[in-house]
Amino acid sequence: MDKVQDLGEKIGEEIKGRVPTLADYFSAVDAIRKELQLGDGSLYQSIVNNMQDSSKNPEIQLDATVRKGNGICPQEAAFQAARRKKMKKAFAKFIRVKESEVHEGDIPVIALAGSGGGYRAMISTLGYMTATKKAGLFDCTMYMAGVSGSCWLMAQYMTLGQRSFSKTMEHFKHSLSIPFVHYPSFLDTMLTNPGAAQLILEGVVHKYSKKRNLTLVDAFGTVLASRLLIHRDRESDSGDWVDPLDFKMSQQSRWTNYGDQPLPIYTVVSHVLPGSMPERSQEGDIVVDDTVAQEEEGAETHYYQWFEMTPYEFGSEETSAWIPTWAFGRRFVGGKSIEKIPETNLAILLGTFGSAFTATMADYYKEVRPLLNKSMSDSIDSYIKEYIDGMSQFHPISPSCFPNPIYKLPNPEPEAESFSRRKNIYLNDAGMDNNLPIYPLLRPGRKVDVVLAFDSSADIESVPWFEKADEYVKRRGIQRWPPISKTRAEQLAGQEEGLPRKMTHVEIFEGTVADDREADHVAPSEDGSPSSSSSERSTPVSPKGNVSSESLDAHPITLVYFPLIPNKEYQADFNPATEPFCSTYNFEIKEDQVALLAGLGEQNFNKGLEDVRKILKDTWLRKRSERLGREKQEKKNRRHHAHNAADTHSRKK
């Protein structure tokens, strides 16, 4: 471990200045502490009193229990039905057919997936989604999922952005140019707007008053919320504006219950380390569990456990356990909550979703490597190869800590057994495992047909997201996901110039309904790359609308991949991979830079718009054919049943 720390010193100078330092965060904590003087009449006491006010926190009147199983919850099922009704007209318009031709059940389930990458991902994903809205696609989308910076975007869009991408853009332009560590601005909000100050500080006060483990991530989330969740209107004298309900994740259901918006899915991970790793509890070290030494019996490698949060539930498909979102942050024992406290504040969640700075040393290096000169990166690479295992398990800064909802859960699933012995769970930015939120979109109950992935990752030419997704679907037994890593490798093998693999602004990976997944293929849409015709697709739709009987109940997934790469038709000299202001750890972006980055995302999407339109129409035709085939078979079965019943009746006579 000493060697790993020595290596940290070697690259420390490169990291310094790109990530807020510990001193910066401790300054923030100190500023918050001064604002929270204890005693009657203090802001601290006011927040504590509000915690017990059921008119402001109606959830404190409710008991919560763990829901076991992996089906979607009743609230999400109701959302799906409501959203289908709202999507029908928009979908018909998007694929250019009459609304009367569209049956609700035939509309493809579309999901938008935004990557991690700090402000870079937050802004560029805004550009991509703005383009989907202008094209009419957003209004026929069922889900939007995010990692890290894309979670920040979704949170702002659903709250102070008022479900408007143009208003969210204006907010970005007004707020992101203020340096993140500009504490006079932070304190000004605390001192001049008591209502906003109370909402921003509620999260840390709740955790402190309930003797929860406070981490640097909580301070980060608090300062981040003062920047992202407070509206600054330059044209108004009102100063800061905030809606108290915006700080409750569950209240985003106001915009999903009736199908008005896609359902947002936020993601985090828990880093599970091998049992041989010693437990550490000093500041700056990761604590895997506070009462149980790491009990991954027999585990020899580390891995990441995925969790998701929607306005309805928090949980993990791999543990098959879920709780209401309004109950996240409570202590549970045996599948039941043992306390009634307010919902975890959105400020705390924002910090957790985007806690990339709690990454391992290996992750830090991946982020800064593209910014190093070649001689320096080559020199450090030799150390990386030697110490990669240790670097992949060492977190310089501890992740966010919460009570474990499945603590002592009776009869847990095998994959949840070790988690059920822990009082607390430690959650990180999901980008530490996969920077695209693929996994929650593969839940069977969501029946996703098409995923549009907007990837704003650093070092985008060599990201391993699809290889990891392939491993996941193999482990989970998911048959309908295309083997993307295999097809990308085949494309690279046929590329004369060798590494890196040629990237295009949109790539299409199609799943199959056949048992033989070798039939899957990649179809980049730009010249010079392999392409496919409709007749080559794994589930072709004939002019008569016939499909094979074996595919009637299958739901192949198509992935449309949009990497954030330069666009000569937009601004040829702009490359987000090399621009310092696009670094994941940069928290100060000027108005013109916001517009430039968002514009790149928007223009890159437009290059693939017609491909998307064709894919969705083909998917609709396939689903319609499958439905008509089922209806025809059901009608035939009813006639057969009626005929048999008549024969039986006549014989009785």
Sequence and secondary structure as in RCSB ss.txt:
>XXXX:A:sequence
MDKVQDLGEKIGEEIKGRVPTLADYFSAVDAIRKELQLGDGSLYQSIVNNMQDSSKNPEIQLDATVRKGNGICPQ
EAAFQAARRKKMKKAFAKFIRVKESEVHEGDIPVIALAGSGGGYRAMISTLGYMTATKKAGLFDCTMYMAGVSGS
CWLMAQYMTLGQRSFSKTMEHFKHSLSIPFVHYPSFLDTMLTNPGAAQLILEGVVHKYSKKRNLTLVDAFGTVLA
SRLLIHRDRESDSGDWVDPLDFKMSQQSRWTNYGDQPLPIYTVVSHVLPGSMPERSQEGDIVVDDTVAQEEEGAE
THYYQWFEMTPYEFGSEETSAWIPTWAFGRRFVGGKSIEKIPETNLAILLGTFGSAFTATMADYYKEVRPLLNKS
MSDSIDSYIKEYIDGMSQFHPISPSCFPNPIYKLPNPEPEAESFSRRKNIYLNDAGMDNNLPIYPLLRPGRKVDV
VLAFDSSADIESVPWFEKADEYVKRRGIQRWPPISKTRAEQLAGQEEGLPRKMTHVEIFEGTVADDREADHVAPS
EDGSPSSSSSERSTPVSPKGNVSSESLDAHPITLVYFPLIPNKEYQADFNPATEPFCSTYNFEIKEDQVALLAGL
GEQNFNKGLEDVRKILKDTWLRKRSERLGREKQEKKNRRHHAHNAADTHSRKK
>XXXX:A:secstr
 HHHHHHHHHHHHHHBTTB  HHHHHHHHHHHHHHT  STTSHHHHHHHHHT TTT GGGG   B EESSS  HH
HHHHHHHHHHHHHHHHHHHHT  GGG  GGGS  EEEEE   HHHHHHHHHHHHHHHHHHT GGG  EEEE THH
HHHHHHHHTTTTT HHHHHHHHHHHTTS TT HHHHHHHHHH HHHHHHHHHHHHHHHHTT    HHHHHHHHHH
HHHSSEE TT SS EE  GGGGBGGGGGGGTTTSSS EEEEEEEEEE  TTS    STTS  S SSS    TT  
S EEEEEEE SSEEEETTTTEEEEGGGTTS EETTEES      BHHHHHHHHT GGG  HHHHHHHHGGGS HH
HHHHHHHHHHHHHHHHTT  SS  EEEE TTTT SS  GGGTTGGG SEEEEEEGGGT SS  GGGG GGG   E
EEEEE  TTGGG  HHHHHHHHHHHHT  SS  HHHHHHHHHHT TT SS    S EEEE  SSS GGG EE   
STTS    GGGSSS   TT    GGGTT    EEEEEE    HHHHTT  TTT GGGSTT     HHHHHHHHHH
HHHHHHHTHHHHHHHHHHHHHHHHHHHHHHHHHHHHHHHHHHHHHHHHHHHH 
